[in-house]
Amino acid sequence: MIGPGFPELLAAAQSEDEQAFAVLWRELQPAVLRYFQVVAAQAAEDLAADTWVSVIGGLGRFRGGERAFRAWVFTVARHRAIDWRRQAARRPTDSVPAERLSERPAPDDPIAQVLEGQSTRAALALVAELPPDQAEVVALRVLGGLEVAEVARIVSKRPGTVRVLAHRGLRRLAQRVEAAGLLGGVTR
């Protein structure tokens, strides 16, 4: 979270200050990308880019605080995912496996990045295996850092339904992690 400086940062970004927008992007992009890796893994990076294009287009009209901004960005992201699913249903395509794509240049600590990437991908894959409603709610609550009321507005469900979906999804994830022995000896 950016904190008390958010209003000034938003105003600067709305005045086309690229550095201010970059701060907003750096704050939310990882969570947006993880959300898409749960709800539309095949197109996660493209959908994240489309989301930010839409955010840039509507940034001048946005009014609200930091939490409202986060909720608005994830609402835009959800709309991009829905549009992508509809388009994919009309025109099925074959994806190119990531292994066939050329590797990116190595970061400063490639081993740490690989290990973190593997554990992140494993966790996101577990979330993606949940029923779609549960996966989306868990992604928005946990990865997006949104409150129940914000998620309820985004997914057009009652807050109680969102709580139940999140609870069931997280309980199911805990059971899968425990059954797979992924806790590394940690017990409840």
C-alpha positions in Angstrom: 0.0 0.0 0.0 1.2 3.5 -0.8 -0.4 5.2 2.1 -1.0 8.8 2.9 0.8 10.0 -0.2 -1.7 8.3 -2.5 -3.9 11.3 -3.3 -0.9 13.4 -4.5 0.5 10.4 -6.5 -2.8 9.8 -8.1 -3.2 13.4 -9.0 0.3 13.4 -10.6 -0.5 10.2 -12.6 -3.8 11.8 -13.7 -1.7 14.8 -14.9 0.2 12.4 -17.1 3.3 12.1 -14.8 4.9 8.9 -16.1 6.9 8.4 -12.9 3.8 8.7 -10.7 2.0 6.2 -12.9 5.0 3.9 -12.7 4.7 3.8 -8.9 1.0 2.9 -9.2 1.9 0.2 -11.8 4.7 -1.3 -9.6 2.4 -1.4 -6.6 -0.4 -3.3 -8.3 1.1 -5.1 -11.4 2.3 -8.2 -9.5 -1.1 -8.8 -7.9 -2.9 -8.1 -11.2 -0.6 -10.6 -13.0 -1.2 -13.2 -10.3 -4.9 -12.7 -10.5 -4.8 -13.4 -14.2 -2.5 -16.5 -13.6 -5.4 -17.9 -11.6 -8.4 -16.9 -13.8 -6.8 -16.9 -17.3 -3.3 -18.4 -17.1 -2.9 -18.8 -20.9 -3.2 -15.0 -21.5 -2.1 -13.6 -18.1 0.5 -11.2 -19.4 -1.5 -10.0 -22.3 -4.6 -9.4 -20.2 -2.5 -7.6 -17.6 -1.2 -5.3 -20.3 -4.8 -4.7 -21.7 -5.9 -3.9 -18.1 -3.3 -1.2 -17.8 -4.2 0.3 -21.1 -7.8 0.5 -19.9 -6.6 2.0 -16.6 -4.6 4.6 -18.4 -7.6 5.5 -20.6 -9.9 5.9 -17.6 -7.4 7.3 -15.0 -8.5 10.9 -15.5 -12.1 10.0 -14.6 -11.2 8.0 -11.5 -12.2 9.5 -8.1 -11.5 7.9 -4.8 -8.9 6.7 -2.4 -6.3 4.0 -2.6 -8.6 1.1 -1.7 -11.1 2.3 -4.3 -8.3 2.6 -6.9 -7.2 -1.0 -6.1 -10.8 -2.2 -6.4 -11.3 -0.3 -9.7 -8.1 -1.8 -11.2 -9.3 -5.3 -10.3 -12.7 -4.6 -11.7 -11.1 -3.6 -15.0 -9.0 -6.7 -14.8 -12.0 -8.9 -14.2 -13.8 -7.3 -17.2 -10.7 -8.1 -19.4 -10.8 -11.8 -18.2 -14.5 -12.1 -18.9 -14.0 -10.6 -22.4 -11.1 -13.0 -23.0 -13.1 -16.0 -21.9 -15.9 -15.0 -24.3 -13.5 -14.5 -27.2 -11.7 -17.8 -26.4 -15.0 -19.7 -26.4 -15.8 -18.3 -29.9 -12.3 -18.9 -31.3 -10.4 -21.7 -29.6 -6.6 -21.6 -30.2 -3.6 -23.7 -29.2 -1.2 -22.1 -26.8 2.6 -22.3 -27.2 4.1 -23.9 -24.1 6.3 -21.5 -22.1 9.2 -23.9 -22.4 9.4 -23.2 -26.1 9.7 -19.5 -25.7 13.2 -18.0 -25.4 14.4 -17.4 -21.9 14.6 -13.9 -20.4 18.0 -12.5 -19.4 19.1 -13.8 -16.0 18.3 -11.6 -13.0 20.9 -10.9 -10.2 20.1 -14.1 -8.4 18.7 -16.6 -10.9 18.5 -19.5 -8.4 16.4 -17.5 -5.9 14.2 -16.3 -8.8 13.7 -19.8 -10.1 12.8 -21.2 -6.7 10.4 -18.3 -6.0 8.9 -18.7 -9.4 8.3 -22.4 -8.9 6.6 -22.0 -5.6 4.5 -19.1 -6.9 3.5 -21.1 -9.9 2.6 -24.1 -7.7 0.5 -22.0 -5.4 -1.3 -20.3 -8.3 -1.9 -23.7 -9.9 -3.5 -24.9 -6.7 -5.8 -21.8 -6.6 -6.6 -22.2 -10.3 -7.8 -25.8 -9.6 -10.5 -24.5 -7.3 -14.1 -24.2 -8.7 -14.1 -21.0 -10.8 -16.1 -18.9 -8.3 -13.9 -19.9 -5.4 -10.7 -19.3 -7.4 -11.7 -15.9 -8.5 -12.8 -14.8 -5.0 -9.6 -16.2 -3.4 -7.5 -14.5 -6.0 -9.2 -11.1 -5.5 -9.1 -11.3 -1.7 -5.6 -12.8 -1.2 -3.7 -11.7 -4.3 -5.6 -8.5 -4.9 -5.7 -7.6 -1.3 -9.3 -6.5 -1.6 -12.0 -6.4 1.2 -15.1 -8.5 1.1 -17.3 -5.6 0.1 -15.0 -4.7 -2.8 -14.9 -8.2 -4.1 -18.7 -8.5 -3.8 -19.1 -5.4 -6.0 -16.6 -6.7 -8.5 -18.1 -10.1 -8.9 -21.7 -9.0 -8.4 -22.4 -11.2 -5.4 -23.5 -10.6 -1.9 -20.8 -10.1 0.7 -22.0 -13.2 2.6 -21.6 -15.3 -0.6 -18.1 -13.9 -1.1 -17.2 -14.8 2.5 -18.5 -18.4 2.0 -16.7 -18.8 -1.3 -13.4 -17.5 0.1 -13.8 -19.7 3.2 -14.5 -22.8 1.2 -11.8 -22.1 -1.3 -9.2 -21.5 1.4 -10.3 -24.6 3.3 -10.0 -26.7 0.2 -6.5 -25.2 -0.5 -5.4 -26.0 3.0 -6.7 -29.6 2.6 -4.8 -30.0 -0.7 -1.6 -28.6 0.7 -1.8 -30.8 3.7 -2.6 -33.9 1.6 0.3 -33.2 -0.7 2.6 -32.7 2.3 3.6 -29.3 1.1 3.7 -27.8 4.6 7.2 -29.1 5.2 6.4 -30.5 8.6 4.3 -27.6 9.8 1.2 -28.7 11.7 -1.9 -26.8 12.8 
